[in-house]
Amino acid sequence: MNEQQQPKEMFSNKDGFNVLRLLAAAHSMTITVFIRSGFGPQLLDKRGAYGAILLFVVAGFSGQPVMLNYLFAFLAALLIQRIKTAAAKRAGVRLHSLYDGHPWLGMFLTRKEMFAKGAVEPVLCFAAAVAIGCFGEAHHSAALLTLAGWLFIGIASLGFDHVVYAGLQHQRLREMEDAEIENEILMQQYRERKERR
């Protein structure tokens, strides 16, 4: 038995997707904490930590004080959201631990939560990035251009994060439907078996 072992891939496509998903989730959290409310507690903990790390790294490498200020604003908003989530839980509100928040800002333009998250919020992010970018360009402010760039990336991270979430929800619903069908088949088999006795 002289089998050659195949070398394992150091970085598979699945790993690449998971890293991209983590970065998009971390980045989108640095924006959604300001434009959503009612987050699940576990989501605030995980994504909040990843978002803070990402902002800390960007603030360090960019050398722009605006990103450090953004980090502090993010941490303050994260704390406020954490307090709101804890208060809602004490009041008896049941939240999924990984709920990614109610898009209160996006809901001004639509009544559908998924549309607000998937379309309205990225458009609002684009509008904010353009406005801040134009203002930064007019005033020759590298800090504002950096912030505009951060928000511009948010268009992709918000969209990607939403598509992944919607895909997972669709898969879960399909699995629930399959389980319901299997249950109906088993119940029918059970009734037939019972009748034969």
Residue pairs with C-beta under 8 A, 6 or more apart in sequence:
20 160
21 160
21 161
21 164
22 50
23 54
23 157
24 156
24 157
24 160
24 161
24 164
25 47
25 50
25 157
25 161
26 47
26 50
26 51
26 53
26 54
27 51
27 54
27 153
27 154
27 157
28 154
28 157
28 158
28 160
28 161
29 47
29 48
29 50
29 51
30 51
30 54
30 55
30 70
30 74
30 150
30 154
31 121
31 125
31 151
31 154
31 157
31 158
32 100
32 101
32 103
32 121
32 158
33 39
33 48
33 51
33 74
33 77
33 78
33 81
34 73
34 77
35 103
35 104
35 105
35 106
35 121
35 124
36 100
36 101
36 102
36 103
36 104
36 105
37 81
37 84
37 101
37 102
37 104
38 84
38 85
38 88
38 93
38 95
38 99
38 101
38 102
39 81
39 85
39 95
39 99
39 100
39 101
40 85
40 95
40 96
40 97
40 98
40 99
40 100
41 82
41 85
41 86
41 89
41 95
41 97
42 97
42 98
43 97
43 98
43 99
43 100
43 101
44 78
44 81
44 82
44 85
48 78
48 82
51 74
51 78
52 71
52 74
52 75
52 78
55 67
55 70
55 71
55 74
56 71
58 67
58 150
59 67
59 68
59 70
59 71
62 146
64 142
64 143
64 146
64 147
65 143
66 143
66 144
66 146
66 147
67 146
67 147
67 150
70 147
70 150
81 101
85 95
88 95
89 95
100 117
100 161
100 165
102 113
103 113
103 116
103 117
103 120
103 121
105 121
105 124
106 116
106 117
106 120
106 121
106 124
107 113
107 116
109 116
109 120
110 116
110 119
110 120
114 162
114 166
117 158
117 162
117 165
118 159
118 162
118 163
118 166
121 158
122 154
122 155
122 158
122 159
125 151
125 152
125 154
125 155
125 158
126 152
126 155
128 151
129 148
129 149
129 151
129 152
129 154
129 155
130 148
132 144
132 147
132 148
132 151
133 144
133 145
133 148
133 149
133 152
135 141
135 144
136 142
136 143
136 144
136 145
136 147
136 148
137 145
